[in-house]
Amino acid sequence: MNKTVSSLTIGGLAKAAGVGVETIRFYQRRDLLAEPDRPLGGIRRYSRVDVARIIFIKSSQRLGFSLNEVAGLLKLSDGSQCDEARVLAEHKLTDVQNRIADLRRIELALQELISCCKTSQSEVQCPLISALQEKTADEDIF
């Protein structure tokens, strides 16, 4: 029973794209993937185009794009609007760079707190726990 990629059931589509069936249904609910018509008394069939679309969605997500951003990219997926795709990618890059900067600040703050724990072994109260308890919502540990 050799099924071609042009006539896949939802389970076959999931397997070909490397996702779960529920992922496909979720994408359909989010209007990222069309739900094919069901022939009278039959089952829905998916094609190579559907496999490629899911792979596109997953690749975009791995680059950090949200599903809302992926929806925007899908509108540009014919490749004719490269400038618009570039602008979306530039915004994503700026977002990633900002998150990296935040993570570096967190890293330094944690290193400092850990260092305080190592240097004050004789204190009754842990310096790390004390520092976290002393900070109010308005203060920035970083």
N, C-alpha and C positions, 0 to 999 in steps of 0.2 A: 504494500500500500504506500506508494510514493506520491506524497502530496507536493504540488508545486508551490513556490512562494507566492504565486499570484492568486491562490485560492486557499488562504489560511483561515482556520477558525480562530476565535479569540485566543484559545489555548496555544495554537500554532504560532500566532502573531506574538504572543508573550514570549514563547521560547525563542523565536527567531530574533526578537529584539533584546532578549536578555532581561526581561522585566516580568513582574507578576501580572496575572489577569486583573487583579484589583487596581494595579497601577494604570492599566489601559482604561478601565472604567472611570478612574479618577480623572485622567486626562480628558476623557469624553465629557464628563460633567463640567470640567473647566473650559470646555470648547477649544482644547488644544488639538484634539483628534476627532474627526467626524465619525459618527456611528453609522455604518452602512445600513441600507435598507435590508429588511428581512424579507426574502422571497416568500410567497404564500406557502406556508407549511414547511419552509426551509430554515436554514440557519444563516446568520450573517457571515459574509466572507470578506477577508482583508487582503490587501495586495502589497507588493514591494514598496509602493509609495508610502503605505502606512508604516512599514518596518523602518524605512528611511526617516520618516517624520519622528518616530519615537527615538531613534538613535540621535537625531538632531536635538530633541528635547533633553535627553540625558547628557549629551555632550555639553550643551549650554549650561545645564545645572552644575556640571563638574567645574565649569569656569566661574561659578558663583552667581550666575543669573537666577533671579527668582522666577517663579512661573509666570508672573505678570510681565516680567521683562522678556521671558521666552516667547510669550504671546506676541510682543512687539517684534521680536526677531523673526518669528514665523511669517509675519506679514511682509518681511523683507527677504524671505528665503529664496526668491527667484534670482537673487544676485544682481539685480539691475539698480539697486539703490545703495551702493556701497558707502556713500557719504553718510547716510542715515545710520547704517550699521556701525560705521566707524565712530560716530558720535555716541551711540549707545555703549560701545566698548570703551570709549574714553571715560564716560561717566562711571562705568563699572570699575575701571582701573583706578580712578580717583578714590572710589569707595574702598577698594581693596587696600590701597596705600594708607588711607586713614585708619582702617582697622588694624593694619600692621603696626602703625605708630602707636595706637592704643595698646596693642598687645605688648609692645616694647616697654611702655610705661608700666604696665602691670608686671611684666617680668622684673624690671628694676625694683619696684616696690616690694615684690615678693622676696627677691634676693636680699634686700635690706632687712626685711622682717625676719627672714631665716637666719641671717647673720646675727641679729640681736638675740635670737634664741641660743645660738652657739656660744656667744660670749658671756651670757649671764646664767650659767647653770646653777648658781647658788641662790637665785631669787625664788621666792615662793610662787609668785605669779608669772606665768609665761609672758614674755614681752610681746610675742606675736598676738596672743589672745587679748592682752591688754590694749594693744594698738588698735585692734579691730573693734573692741568694745568702746574705746574712747572716741572714735570717729563718729560724728553725727552725720545725718543725711546730707547736710549742706557742705560738709568738708570733703575734700578729695584726698584719699590716701596717696594717690599717684602724684 
